[in-house]
Amino acid sequence: MDEIRLGDVTVTRVEEMHGPVGMTPDQFFPGSPERAWAEQRDVLVPDHLNPEDNVVQVAMQTWLLRSEGRTILVDTGVGNDKSRPAVAGWDHLDLDYLGNLERAGVLPEDVDLVVNTHLHVDHVGWNTRLRDGGWEPTFPNATYLVPKADFEFWNPATNSAVKGGVNENVYEDSVAPVHANGQVLLWEGTHRIDANLTLEAAPGHTPGSSVLKLHSGTDRALFAGDLVHTPLQVAEPDHNSCFCEDPVESRKTRRELLGWAADHTALVLPAHFSGHSAFTVEHRGSAFAISAWAPFSRYATL
């Protein structure tokens, strides 16, 4: 099953791809001790860590929401045909993401809102697609909700560090075209989408990182973006990924939001968890523990 209902909102998982990310734990999460990975082995293996080559496994997926008559996409993966010199495995991809979206009942023109929780390369790729040698918005009728802080931070015209990094070319091919087409709504602080859904700033991973909170009926959920990449960060929330721009703020934000999820029995839906993709969490001493996995079908281990 790839669809669940939370209050009045239908949530569908749409896969772009899943499998090894090409990094070992010490590369992806610098400073995380071997002891921590060993202690969490039962939770991590095989869905989140390949025991044979010790490589972290992740998924690239979009959360498709239907709320108050609108079709909403949360994060849009890596995308096809994009030049990604910093990540060879993501360079000029040719994936059937739009086919997967269609099998979930959605054509590009059906999408009303696109939420980019932040503007990293693997969250904005399908914002655009290649047509006649140029980049055009994939979702022609959608408003793209983009955190203002990230829109400014990742602009290579003002941030020279973008060149040569993981986000090289991303602004130009996946952000600027939708902005030029008048489809971007920049927001900061909080942004109410409807009675069920609210965007909130969650800085640290990037300056504009955000989460989407769902309150509908008795159900609560946290569409967490890159708040966590692996179950290890639930058990030991002080460990950041190598892609966190502000390590101190990342730790603070992670603890606060996992605490909110535990206090509200909220389903946590990160952007990159493989396996069953989403979970509920409970307090465990000074940290947290996964209390149950969501009823999404389990990704096959590659």
N, C-alpha and C positions, 0 to 999 in steps of 0.2 A: 504494500500500500504506500502510495506517495502523496496522499491527501488526507488531511484531518480538518476538523472543524473546531474552532475556538470561539465560543459565543456565537455572534452573528457573522464571523469571518471565516471563510474557507482558506486554508493554507495548503499549497501544493509545492512539492519540491521538484525543481526542474534542473536536471544535471547538465553541466557542460562537459566535465570530465572528472575522473578521480584516479588516484594511484600514488606512486612514490613522487615526492617533491624534489628528490635529488640532493637532499641535505640530511646529515646525521644530526642527532639531538644536540651535540655540542656546537654544531654550525648554526642550526636554526635558533637555538636558545642558549646563547653564550653564557657561560657561568653556571648553567644548571648541572648539578652533580650527578655522576653515574648512579649514586645511591638512590636519588629520587626516581630515576627511570626504572631502576630495579624494583623499588618498592611498589610502583604503580604498574608493574608489568601485566598483571591480570586484566587491568582496565585498558591498557594500551595495545596489547598484542591480540590479534593481528591487524585490527582495523586502522590503528593510528601509528603503529610502528612495526616494520617488517623485521622479524627476529633473525632472518637469514643474513641480511646485509646491514641491519641497524639503520635503516633509512626511514625518515618520517613519512607518513602517508596522509594525504589530505584530499578533499573534494573541492571542486569549483562548481558552485551551484547558485541558482537564483531561487529566492522565496517568492512565489506567485500568490498574491493575496486578492481575494474578491471581497470588497467591503463597501457597503452602501451603494451598490450598483456600479462600482468602479473596479477596473482591473489594474493592479499595482504590482510592479516588479521591484524587488529589493536586491540590488547589486546585479551586475551583468557580466561577470566573469572576465575572461582574457580576450575573447574575440578572435575572429578569423582575419587572415591576411595582414596582420599588423607586424611591423618591423620591431623586434624586441631583442636588440643586440646583447643586453645584459643577461637574458634568460633564454638559452638556446632551445629549451623544450617548449617555449611559448612563441617562438619566432615563426611567423607565417603559418599559423594553424589552419586546418581545414576540418572543422568539426560540425556535427549536425545539431547544434544548439537550437536553431530555429525550428528544426524538425521536432525536437523534444518539446519545445514550447507549443507547437501546433498539436502534438499528441495530447497535450494538457488542455487543449481546447482554445488556444489563443493564437491569433495571427498578429503580426507586428502592428497593423492598423487598429487592433482592438485595445491596445494598451493606453490607459489614461494617464498613469503616473509612473515614473521611474525614480526610485530612491537610490542614490549613490551614498552609502554610509560614509565613505571617504573616497579619495581619488587615486588610490593605488592602482597599479596596472591591472590587477586581477579582480577589480570591482567595477570597471567602466568599459571593458572591451567591446561589449555588444551595444554600447550607446550608439555606435555608428557601424556602418558596413560599407564595403568598397563597391562603388557603382561608377562605371565609365571612367575609371582612373582617379576618382575622387571619393572623399568620405562624406556620406550623407547620414542623417539620423535614421537609425534602424526603425524607430517607433515614431512615425510621422505625426501622430495625433497626440503624443504624450507631452506632459510637462515633466521636465527633469529637475528633481529637487536635489540641489547641490550645496553642501556646506560652504559658506562664504570664505571661511578661514582656509580651507583647502584649495578653493578656486584661486585664491591669491597666492598661497604658498607654493603650489606646483606650477605656476606660470614661469616658463623658462626665461621669459623676458625680464623677470625681476629676481629669479633664483637661479644663478649659474650652476649650482650643485646638481640640478636635475640632469644636465648632460653627463653621460657616462654612468648614471645610476640606473636603478631598476625601473624608474619611471621615464626614462628617455623616450621621447616621441609620443608619450601618452597624452599629454595636454593637447598637442597639435592634432592628433588623429581621432581622439575619443572624447574630448571636452570642448575644444574651440568650435568644431563644426556645429554642435547643437546649440551653443551659445550664439553663434553667428546667425542661426536660423530662428532665433527668438524663442527658444523652447526651454531655456534654463531659468529656474527661480532660485535665486540665492537666498539662503536663510541663515540665521545665527541664533544661538540660545535655545529656543524651543520653537517648534512649528507644528500646529495642530492640523492634521490631515482631515480627520472626521471624528465622529463621536467615539470611534473605536481605537484610533491610531494617533500617536503623537511622537514626533521626532525630538530627541534631546541630544544636546552636545555631550560628547564623551571624549574629551581630548587626551592626548598622550601618545597613542599609536601614531597618529598624525595630528597636526594642530586642529583640523576640522573633523576628526573622527566623531561619529555619532551612533546612536542606537535608536531603534524604533520600538516603542512600548505599545502593547496591546492591552486594553481594558475593555472587555466585552462580556456582559453578563457576569458570571462568577469566574470567568477565565482571565488569566494574565499570561503575557508572554513578553519575551525580550529578544528581538531580532538584533543580535549582538555584533554583527560585523566582525571585526578582528579583535574584539575584546579578548578572546581566547582562540588559539589555534589547535590546542591539544588538551586532552583530559588532565595532563600533568599540571596545567595552569589553574585547574580547579582545586586540586589537592594542595598545590604550592603556588599561590597566586602572585608571588613576588618575582617569578621568572618571566622575563619579557622575551619576545622574539627579537631577532637581529634587525627587524624592520621598524622597531618602535623609535620614533623621533625623540621622545621625551621619556626616558625610563622611569623617572620618579613619578611623573604624572600618570604614566601607564599603570603602574602598580596601584596607585591611589584609586584611579577610576575602576580598575578591575575589581578591587576589593569592595568598593561601594556598590557596584552594579550586581556582582554575585550575591552580596548581602541583601540587596533589594529582591533579587529573584528568590533567594531562600526564604525571606520573610513573607513573600506573597505567593509562594508555591507556583512560581511562574515558569513556564516552559522556556528554556534558553535555546535559541536557534542561531548558532554561529554561521559564518559564511563558509567555513572550510572543514567542519567535522565530517569525517567519513563514517563508516559503519551505519548506525541509525540516525546520525546527523544532529539530533536534538535531544535535550535531556532536562530533567528537573534536578535541583540541587538543594542540599541541606547544609546547615552549619555543622562543622566538625572541628571542635577546639577553636583555634585561631584561624582556621582556614575553612575549606568546604569539601563536600564529597558529592559525587553524582548519586542521586537516590533512585532514579529510574530513567530508562531510555524511552524516547518517543516511539509510537507505533509505526514509524516509517519503515519500509522494507530496508533490509541491510544491504549496503553496497557490497558487491562481490570483492573479495580480496585479490589484488593483482600481484 
